[in-house]
């Protein structure tokens, strides 16, 4: 059974890894600003632009 469907398992894993790499590259290309956490916010886990934090101070 493993011989029969081994190629399918390998293909699915390869596609999963490929999709992860592509999504990572898209994220790197679309985000062009430095991310910081606003600890004075209601949601401090949300990432915001560091330049926006400097203006608030």
C-alpha positions as CSV (number, residue, x, y, z in Angstrom):
1,X,0.0,0.0,0.0
2,X,2.8,2.4,0.8
3,X,4.5,1.7,-2.5
4,X,1.2,2.2,-4.3
5,X,0.3,5.5,-2.7
6,X,3.8,6.7,-1.5
7,X,4.1,9.1,-4.5
8,X,0.8,10.7,-3.5
9,X,2.0,11.2,0.1
10,X,5.3,12.7,-1.1
11,X,3.5,15.0,-3.5
12,X,1.1,16.2,-0.8
13,X,4.0,17.0,1.6
14,X,5.9,18.7,-1.2
15,X,2.9,20.9,-2.0
16,X,2.4,21.7,1.7
17,X,6.0,22.9,2.0
18,X,5.9,24.8,-1.3
19,X,2.7,26.6,-0.2
20,X,4.4,27.6,3.0
21,X,7.4,29.0,1.2
22,X,5.3,30.9,-1.3
23,X,3.1,32.4,1.5
24,X,6.2,33.4,3.4
25,X,7.7,35.2,0.3
26,X,4.4,37.0,-0.4
27,X,4.3,38.2,3.2
28,X,7.9,39.4,3.0
29,X,7.2,41.3,-0.2
30,X,4.1,43.0,0.9
31,X,5.2,44.2,4.4
32,X,7.6,47.1,3.9
33,X,7.5,48.6,7.4
34,X,9.0,47.8,10.7
35,X,6.6,46.1,13.2
36,X,6.3,47.0,16.8
37,X,4.0,46.2,19.7
38,X,1.9,49.0,21.3
39,X,2.0,48.0,24.9
40,X,-0.4,50.9,25.9
41,X,-3.1,49.5,23.5
42,X,-6.1,47.3,24.4
43,X,-4.5,44.6,22.4
44,X,-0.7,44.7,22.9
45,X,-0.2,41.6,20.7
46,X,-1.3,43.4,17.6
47,X,1.6,44.6,15.5
48,X,1.6,48.3,14.4
49,X,4.1,50.5,12.6
50,X,6.9,51.8,14.7
51,X,6.6,55.2,13.1
52,X,3.0,55.5,14.4
53,X,4.2,54.8,17.9
54,X,6.9,57.5,17.7
55,X,4.3,60.1,16.7
56,X,2.1,59.2,19.7
57,X,4.8,59.8,22.3
